[in-house]
């Protein structure tokens, strides 16, 4: 066999030859990067307050932890189980979905995954062929475009700013649609903005999706964190005509303070779930059984613990918006869902700070971390420069202290 036949040829550098273009193009998660940096600085003894990670500061409820303890002691959980999820958990997800959103599905329409990120990637991998376009409302969570690209698709951002409450319109979606458009990504409540679409808005978008015979992937991970009595709902329930072209992603991470347990799921048409399950059977096999047993306890239990967390988040939501809006140059709309504030900081840009002009929100975030020891995520990470994301899923005292430092920094 000739050298050219046996070895891939490349005109790039040795580094380029070592890492594939597909994987090399993936950017590190900006939110995890900020959180990691904040924790590293804390480890050095610096009093950093982190608004970076979207992670509830509450412990996982005791009854869920106890279910995991019991599962550890049961030898049946020490072995392989079905790659697509424990039958008991899939049934519990079916029951929970009907209870919480009114959406009736079957266990065969459920795939249990290692967290929401795997659910999103595998769903896109099952739906997309190379070059298929996915409309992605922006500001968007950092993982969405990367998962789409890794699955062979092309993310097409559609930006909605604070003047429209960070919610895209049907006219914007139509302007972005091409003959290659296959999927609309729909997220409500939203990460990073906390925007929540009303039932009327969801029905209008659903009608547009249906009229063009598109798919929709709807991420409902923050479904229980909606404030101010907003009239909203689940896309396939409000738009039942979309059910056969709709994929729902969810999980236990945000609702039950279980980010580290890594249990998510995909709900969709059986052919999509079967294909995504086949991929998972080779990629990871089953989710850790102990985590699955804990998830059963979570989704079968009542929502009392969830309501307690939501009450705290609501209190913090109001406080962080009030405090941020007292900073000259900052405009922070009131989020109606999730646990994020997404203020515009355009009024702070172009100014000179300590002899240096700061022109971007990325530079501003670095300045805030360096001078105030407060970690925030810049809007560049979410496809919308000129903004910052602050998670208010942290203790009340830290929240007040952190924003107070920002107030003093820019006073």
C-alpha positions as CSV (number, residue, x, y, z in Angstrom):
1,X,0.0,0.0,0.0
2,X,1.4,3.4,-1.0
3,X,2.1,6.1,1.6
4,X,-0.7,8.3,0.2
5,X,-3.2,5.5,0.4
6,X,-2.2,4.4,4.0
7,X,-1.9,7.8,5.6
8,X,-4.2,10.9,5.6
9,X,-2.6,13.9,3.9
10,X,-2.8,17.4,5.4
11,X,-1.3,20.7,4.5
12,X,-1.9,22.0,8.0
13,X,0.3,22.3,11.0
14,X,1.1,19.2,13.2
15,X,-1.5,20.5,15.7
16,X,-4.1,20.6,13.0
17,X,-3.2,17.0,11.9
18,X,-3.6,15.8,15.5
19,X,-7.1,17.0,16.2
20,X,-10.0,16.5,13.7
21,X,-11.6,19.6,12.3
22,X,-15.0,18.5,13.5
23,X,-13.9,18.2,17.2
24,X,-11.3,21.0,17.0
25,X,-14.0,23.4,16.0
26,X,-15.9,22.9,19.2
27,X,-15.5,25.8,21.7
28,X,-15.3,25.1,25.4
29,X,-18.5,25.8,27.3
30,X,-18.3,29.5,28.2
31,X,-20.5,29.1,31.3
32,X,-18.4,26.1,32.6
33,X,-15.2,28.0,31.8
34,X,-16.3,31.0,33.9
35,X,-17.4,28.8,36.7
36,X,-14.2,26.9,36.7
37,X,-12.1,30.1,36.7
38,X,-14.2,31.4,39.6
39,X,-13.6,28.2,41.6
40,X,-9.9,28.2,40.9
41,X,-9.6,31.8,42.2
42,X,-11.6,30.8,45.3
43,X,-9.1,28.0,45.8
44,X,-6.4,30.5,45.8
45,X,-8.1,32.3,48.6
46,X,-9.7,35.1,46.7
47,X,-13.3,36.0,47.8
48,X,-14.8,35.5,44.3
49,X,-18.6,35.4,44.0
50,X,-19.7,33.4,41.0
51,X,-22.8,34.3,38.9
52,X,-21.7,32.0,36.1
53,X,-23.1,28.5,36.6
54,X,-26.8,27.7,36.0
55,X,-26.9,25.5,39.1
56,X,-29.3,25.7,42.0
57,X,-27.5,26.3,45.3
58,X,-29.9,24.0,47.2
59,X,-29.0,20.4,48.0
60,X,-30.9,17.6,46.3
61,X,-34.0,16.8,48.4
62,X,-33.4,14.2,51.1
63,X,-35.9,11.6,49.8
64,X,-34.2,11.6,46.4
65,X,-30.8,11.1,48.1
66,X,-32.2,8.3,50.2
67,X,-33.5,6.5,47.1
68,X,-30.0,6.6,45.7
69,X,-28.5,5.2,48.9
70,X,-30.9,2.3,48.8
71,X,-30.1,1.7,45.1
72,X,-26.4,1.5,45.9
73,X,-27.1,-1.5,48.2
74,X,-29.2,-3.4,45.6
75,X,-27.0,-5.6,43.5
76,X,-29.3,-5.3,40.5
77,X,-28.1,-1.8,40.1
78,X,-24.5,-3.0,39.8
79,X,-25.0,-4.4,36.3
80,X,-25.8,-3.2,32.8
81,X,-29.4,-2.2,32.2
82,X,-31.2,-1.2,29.0
83,X,-29.3,1.4,27.1
84,X,-32.4,3.6,26.6
85,X,-33.3,3.7,30.3
86,X,-34.8,1.7,33.1
87,X,-38.4,0.7,32.2
88,X,-39.5,2.0,35.6
89,X,-38.0,5.4,34.9
90,X,-39.4,5.7,31.4
91,X,-42.9,5.0,32.8
92,X,-42.3,7.5,35.6
93,X,-41.3,10.1,33.0
94,X,-44.5,9.3,31.0
95,X,-46.6,9.9,34.1
96,X,-44.7,13.0,35.1
97,X,-45.1,14.5,31.6
98,X,-48.8,14.0,31.6
99,X,-49.1,15.4,35.2
100,X,-47.0,18.5,34.6
101,X,-47.7,19.5,31.0
102,X,-50.7,17.5,29.9
103,X,-48.7,15.7,27.2
104,X,-49.6,12.0,26.8
105,X,-46.8,9.8,25.4
106,X,-45.7,6.2,25.6
107,X,-42.6,4.7,27.2
108,X,-41.4,3.8,23.7
109,X,-41.2,7.6,23.0
110,X,-38.8,8.2,25.9
111,X,-35.0,7.9,25.9
112,X,-33.1,8.5,29.2
113,X,-29.8,10.2,28.7
114,X,-26.7,11.4,30.6
115,X,-28.1,14.8,31.3
116,X,-29.8,17.4,29.0
117,X,-26.7,18.0,26.9
118,X,-26.6,14.4,25.7
119,X,-30.3,14.6,25.0
120,X,-29.9,17.6,22.9
121,X,-27.0,16.3,20.9
122,X,-28.5,12.9,20.2
123,X,-31.8,14.4,19.2
124,X,-30.1,16.6,16.7
125,X,-27.9,13.7,15.5
126,X,-31.1,11.7,14.9
127,X,-32.8,14.5,13.0
128,X,-30.1,16.2,10.9
129,X,-28.2,15.4,7.8
130,X,-25.1,17.3,6.8
131,X,-26.1,20.9,5.8
132,X,-29.5,20.8,7.3
133,X,-30.2,24.2,8.9
134,X,-31.6,24.7,12.4
135,X,-33.1,28.1,13.3
136,X,-31.7,29.1,16.8
137,X,-33.3,32.0,18.6
138,X,-30.6,34.2,20.2
139,X,-29.5,34.9,22.8
140,X,-29.0,31.1,23.0
141,X,-27.4,28.7,25.5
142,X,-23.8,28.1,24.5
143,X,-24.3,24.3,23.9
144,X,-27.0,24.5,21.2
145,X,-24.9,25.7,18.2
146,X,-22.1,23.3,19.1
147,X,-24.4,20.3,19.4
148,X,-26.0,21.2,16.0
149,X,-22.7,21.6,14.3
150,X,-21.3,18.4,15.8
151,X,-24.4,16.6,14.5
152,X,-23.7,17.9,11.0
153,X,-26.2,20.7,11.0
154,X,-25.9,24.5,10.4
155,X,-27.1,26.8,13.2
156,X,-28.9,29.9,12.0
157,X,-29.2,32.5,14.8
158,X,-32.1,34.8,14.9
159,X,-31.5,37.6,17.4
160,X,-34.2,39.1,19.7
161,X,-33.0,41.9,22.0
162,X,-34.4,43.5,25.1
163,X,-36.8,45.7,23.2
164,X,-38.8,42.6,22.3
165,X,-38.3,40.8,25.7
166,X,-35.7,38.5,24.1
167,X,-38.5,36.7,22.2
168,X,-38.4,36.1,18.4
169,X,-41.4,36.8,16.2
170,X,-42.9,34.7,13.4
171,X,-41.7,37.3,10.9
172,X,-38.1,37.0,12.1
173,X,-38.3,33.2,11.8
174,X,-39.8,33.4,8.3
175,X,-37.0,35.8,7.2
176,X,-34.4,33.2,8.4
177,X,-36.1,30.2,6.7
178,X,-34.5,28.7,3.6
179,X,-35.0,25.6,1.6
180,X,-32.4,23.9,3.8
181,X,-34.3,24.7,7.1
182,X,-35.3,21.5,8.8
183,X,-35.7,22.3,12.6
184,X,-36.6,25.2,14.8
185,X,-35.0,25.1,18.3
186,X,-37.5,26.5,20.8
187,X,-36.7,27.2,24.4
188,X,-39.1,28.6,27.0
189,X,-38.3,29.5,29.7
190,X,-35.0,30.6,28.2
191,X,-31.4,30.2,29.2
192,X,-29.8,32.8,29.2
193,X,-32.5,35.5,29.2
194,X,-35.3,34.0,31.4
195,X,-37.8,34.9,28.7
196,X,-41.1,33.0,28.6
197,X,-43.3,32.8,25.6
198,X,-47.1,33.1,26.2
199,X,-49.5,30.4,25.0
200,X,-50.6,32.7,22.3
201,X,-47.1,33.3,21.1
202,X,-46.3,29.5,21.2
203,X,-49.4,28.7,19.1
204,X,-48.4,31.3,16.5
205,X,-44.9,29.9,16.2
206,X,-46.3,26.3,16.2
207,X,-48.7,27.2,13.3
208,X,-45.7,28.6,11.4
209,X,-43.7,25.5,12.0
210,X,-46.6,23.3,10.8
211,X,-47.2,25.4,7.7
212,X,-43.7,24.7,6.5
213,X,-43.6,21.1,7.6
214,X,-40.6,21.7,9.9
215,X,-39.4,19.9,13.0
216,X,-39.2,21.6,16.3
217,X,-36.9,20.7,19.3
218,X,-38.3,22.2,22.4
219,X,-36.2,22.4,25.6
220,X,-38.4,22.3,28.7
221,X,-35.7,21.9,31.4
222,X,-37.0,25.1,33.2
223,X,-40.7,24.2,32.9
224,X,-41.4,24.6,36.7
225,X,-39.6,28.0,37.0
226,X,-42.2,30.4,35.7
227,X,-43.1,33.6,37.6
228,X,-45.8,36.3,37.6
229,X,-48.5,33.9,36.5
230,X,-47.5,33.9,32.9
231,X,-49.9,31.9,30.7
232,X,-47.6,29.5,28.9
233,X,-47.4,25.8,28.1
234,X,-45.8,22.9,26.3
235,X,-45.4,23.2,22.5
236,X,-46.9,19.8,21.6
237,X,-49.8,20.3,23.9
238,X,-50.7,23.8,22.6
239,X,-49.9,22.7,19.1
240,X,-51.0,19.0,18.9
241,X,-50.7,19.0,15.1
242,X,-46.9,19.1,15.7
243,X,-46.7,16.0,17.9
244,X,-45.3,13.8,15.1
245,X,-42.6,16.4,14.3
246,X,-41.8,17.5,17.8
247,X,-39.0,16.5,20.1
248,X,-39.0,17.5,23.8
249,X,-35.9,17.6,25.9
250,X,-36.1,17.7,29.7
251,X,-34.4,16.4,32.9
252,X,-34.1,16.5,36.6
253,X,-31.1,18.9,36.9
254,X,-32.8,22.3,37.4
255,X,-36.2,21.3,38.9
256,X,-34.8,19.0,41.6
257,X,-31.3,20.5,42.2
258,X,-29.7,17.5,40.6
259,X,-27.2,18.9,38.1
260,X,-24.5,16.5,39.2
261,X,-26.7,13.4,38.9
262,X,-26.7,13.6,35.1
263,X,-30.2,12.4,34.1
264,X,-32.1,13.9,31.2
265,X,-34.4,12.6,28.6
266,X,-35.8,13.0,25.1
267,X,-39.4,12.5,24.2
268,X,-40.4,12.2,20.6
269,X,-41.7,10.1,17.7
270,X,-40.7,6.5,18.0
271,X,-38.4,6.5,14.9
272,X,-36.4,9.4,16.3
273,X,-36.2,7.8,19.8
274,X,-35.1,4.5,18.3
275,X,-32.4,6.1,16.2
276,X,-31.1,8.2,19.1
277,X,-31.2,5.2,21.3
278,X,-29.1,3.2,18.9
279,X,-26.5,6.0,19.0
280,X,-26.5,6.0,22.8
281,X,-26.1,2.2,22.8
282,X,-22.7,2.7,21.3
283,X,-21.8,6.1,22.9
284,X,-22.5,5.5,26.6
285,X,-24.9,2.6,27.1
286,X,-27.2,3.1,30.1
287,X,-27.2,6.1,32.4
288,X,-25.8,5.2,35.9
289,X,-28.4,3.1,37.6
290,X,-28.1,4.8,40.9
291,X,-28.8,8.1,39.2
292,X,-31.8,6.6,37.4
293,X,-33.2,5.3,40.7
294,X,-32.8,8.7,42.2
295,X,-34.6,10.3,39.2
296,X,-37.5,7.9,39.7
297,X,-37.9,9.2,43.2
298,X,-37.7,12.8,41.9
299,X,-40.3,12.6,39.2
300,X,-42.7,10.4,41.1
301,X,-42.6,12.7,44.2
302,X,-44.6,15.8,44.7
303,X,-43.4,19.3,43.8
304,X,-43.2,20.7,47.4
305,X,-39.4,21.0,47.4
306,X,-39.5,22.6,43.9
307,X,-42.0,25.2,45.1
308,X,-39.7,26.1,48.0
309,X,-36.8,26.6,45.6
310,X,-39.0,28.6,43.3
311,X,-40.0,30.9,46.1
312,X,-36.4,31.7,46.8
313,X,-35.6,32.2,43.1
314,X,-38.5,34.6,42.8
315,X,-37.3,36.6,45.7
316,X,-33.7,36.7,44.3
317,X,-35.0,37.5,40.8
318,X,-36.7,40.7,42.0
319,X,-33.7,41.7,44.1
320,X,-31.1,41.3,41.3
321,X,-33.1,43.2,38.8
322,X,-33.6,46.0,41.2
323,X,-29.9,46.2,42.1
324,X,-28.6,45.9,38.5
325,X,-30.9,48.7,37.3
326,X,-29.4,51.0,39.8
327,X,-26.0,50.8,37.9
328,X,-25.8,53.7,35.5
329,X,-25.4,52.2,32.0
330,X,-27.1,48.9,32.8
331,X,-30.6,48.0,31.7
332,X,-32.0,44.8,33.1
333,X,-35.5,43.6,32.0
334,X,-37.4,41.4,34.5
335,X,-37.1,37.8,33.6
336,X,-40.2,35.7,33.9
337,X,-38.6,32.3,34.0
338,X,-35.5,30.1,34.9
339,X,-33.0,31.7,37.2
340,X,-31.0,34.2,35.1
341,X,-30.9,37.9,34.7
342,X,-29.6,39.2,31.3
343,X,-28.9,42.9,31.5
344,X,-27.7,45.0,28.6
345,X,-24.4,46.7,29.5
346,X,-24.0,48.6,26.3
347,X,-24.1,51.8,28.3
348,X,-21.0,50.7,30.1
349,X,-19.0,50.1,26.9
350,X,-16.7,52.6,25.2
351,X,-15.7,54.1,28.5
352,X,-12.2,54.3,30.0
353,X,-11.6,52.2,33.1
354,X,-8.2,52.4,34.9
355,X,-6.7,53.9,31.7
356,X,-8.1,51.3,29.3
357,X,-11.1,51.7,27.1
358,X,-13.4,48.7,27.3
359,X,-15.3,48.1,24.1
360,X,-16.9,44.7,24.5
361,X,-18.9,42.8,27.1
362,X,-16.2,40.1,27.1
363,X,-13.6,42.6,28.1
364,X,-16.1,44.0,30.7
365,X,-16.6,40.6,32.3
366,X,-12.8,40.2,32.6
367,X,-12.6,43.6,34.2
368,X,-15.4,42.8,36.7
369,X,-13.7,39.6,37.7
370,X,-10.3,41.2,38.1
371,X,-11.4,44.4,39.9
372,X,-14.5,43.3,41.8
373,X,-13.9,39.6,42.1
374,X,-17.3,38.8,40.6
375,X,-17.7,36.2,37.9
376,X,-20.3,36.8,35.2
377,X,-20.7,35.4,31.6
378,X,-20.4,37.8,28.7
379,X,-23.1,38.0,26.0
380,X,-20.6,36.9,23.3
381,X,-21.0,33.4,24.7
382,X,-24.8,33.5,23.9
383,X,-24.6,35.1,20.4
384,X,-25.4,38.6,21.6
385,X,-22.5,40.9,22.5
386,X,-23.3,43.8,24.8
387,X,-24.9,41.8,27.6
388,X,-24.0,39.8,30.7
389,X,-25.7,36.8,32.1
390,X,-25.9,36.5,35.9
391,X,-27.4,33.4,37.5
392,X,-29.3,34.2,40.6
393,X,-29.3,30.5,41.7
394,X,-26.9,31.4,44.6
395,X,-27.4,32.5,48.2
396,X,-29.1,35.7,49.0
397,X,-26.2,37.2,50.8
398,X,-23.7,36.4,48.0
399,X,-26.2,37.8,45.4
400,X,-26.4,41.1,47.3
401,X,-22.7,41.3,47.9
402,X,-21.8,40.5,44.4
403,X,-24.0,43.0,42.7
404,X,-23.0,45.6,45.4
405,X,-19.4,45.2,44.3
406,X,-20.5,45.9,40.7
407,X,-22.4,48.9,41.8
408,X,-19.3,50.3,43.6
409,X,-17.1,49.4,40.7
410,X,-19.2,51.5,38.2
411,X,-20.3,54.3,40.6
